[in-house]
Amino acid sequence: MTRRRHLCAIAGLTVLAAVGLAGCGPVPVEQAERQCLDTADRATGPRGKVGIGMSTDGHRTRVGTGLSFEISSDYVMGRDPADAFNRCVLNRSGRMPTRPLYEQPGWRGQGAR
């Protein structure tokens, strides 16, 4: 590889690395608040889903089932959803939320007014 191609390859990799790392930086606090509502909601209790379905290819009928169960570490540790929300927003944006969890638009968890 010529020196010029080598330098171009290094420059290209540097640009790709910079673009990749750009997603790791802090996000605006308003965006973090929207993203962290789910974290707070999962801190209120376990979640589960059950699914039943049927399909056919014209000759055979198949029945399928599914079960999903999710429990967050915030719930297991007994953390208040508002505390989980505050920690999440701070971790994502580097700032505290602009308003408490229970005043956030879209909050429907326990303790909502």
C-alpha positions in Angstrom: 0.0 0.0 0.0 1.4 3.4 -0.9 1.9 6.0 1.8 -0.9 8.1 0.4 -3.4 5.2 0.5 -2.2 4.4 4.0 -2.9 7.9 5.2 -6.3 7.9 3.5 -7.2 4.7 5.2 -6.2 6.0 8.5 -8.2 9.2 7.9 -11.2 7.2 6.9 -11.0 5.0 10.0 -10.7 8.1 12.2 -13.8 9.6 10.7 -15.7 6.4 11.2 -14.6 6.1 14.8 -15.6 9.8 15.5 -19.1 9.1 14.0 -19.5 6.0 16.0 -18.5 7.7 19.3 -20.8 10.6 18.6 -23.7 8.4 19.6 -22.1 7.9 23.1 -22.3 11.5 24.1 -24.9 13.2 26.3 -28.4 13.8 24.8 -30.5 16.9 25.4 -32.3 16.6 28.8 -35.8 16.7 27.2 -34.9 13.7 25.0 -33.5 11.9 28.1 -36.7 12.5 30.0 -38.8 10.9 27.2 -36.4 7.9 27.0 -36.3 7.4 30.8 -40.1 7.2 31.3 -39.8 3.5 30.3 -37.1 3.0 33.0 -39.3 4.5 35.6 -42.3 2.5 34.5 -40.3 -0.8 34.7 -39.4 0.2 38.3 -43.1 -0.1 39.3 -43.3 -3.9 38.9 -42.7 -6.9 36.7 -44.0 -7.1 33.1 -45.2 -10.1 31.2 -46.7 -11.0 27.9 -48.5 -14.1 26.6 -49.0 -14.8 23.0 -51.0 -17.4 21.1 -51.1 -17.7 17.4 -52.1 -20.0 14.6 -50.8 -20.3 11.0 -51.5 -22.6 8.1 -49.8 -23.3 4.8 -52.9 -24.8 3.3 -52.1 -28.4 4.3 -51.1 -28.1 7.9 -52.1 -25.9 10.8 -49.6 -24.9 13.4 -50.3 -23.4 16.8 -47.6 -21.3 18.4 -47.3 -19.8 21.9 -45.0 -17.4 23.6 -44.3 -16.2 27.0 -42.2 -13.2 28.1 -41.4 -12.0 31.6 -39.3 -8.9 32.5 -38.3 -7.6 35.9 -36.0 -4.6 36.3 -33.2 -4.3 38.8 -34.7 -1.1 40.1 -37.8 -3.0 41.1 -35.8 -5.8 42.7 -33.8 -3.2 44.7 -37.1 -1.5 45.8 -36.1 1.8 44.2 -38.7 4.6 43.9 -39.6 5.0 40.2 -38.8 8.8 40.6 -35.3 7.9 41.7 -34.8 5.5 38.8 -36.0 8.2 36.5 -33.7 10.9 37.9 -30.7 8.6 37.7 -31.5 7.6 34.1 -31.9 11.2 33.0 -28.7 12.3 34.7 -26.7 9.4 33.2 -28.0 10.1 29.7 -27.9 13.9 29.6 -25.5 14.9 32.4 -28.3 17.0 33.9 -31.2 16.5 36.3 -34.7 16.4 34.9 -36.4 19.7 34.3 -39.5 18.5 36.2 -40.3 15.6 38.5 -41.4 12.2 37.1 -45.0 12.6 38.3 -45.3 15.9 36.3 -43.8 14.4 33.1 -46.2 14.3 30.1 -47.0 10.6 29.4 -46.3 9.3 32.9 -49.0 6.8 33.7 -47.2 4.7 36.4 -48.0 4.3 40.0 -48.2 7.6 41.9 -49.3 9.5 38.8 -51.7 12.3 39.6 
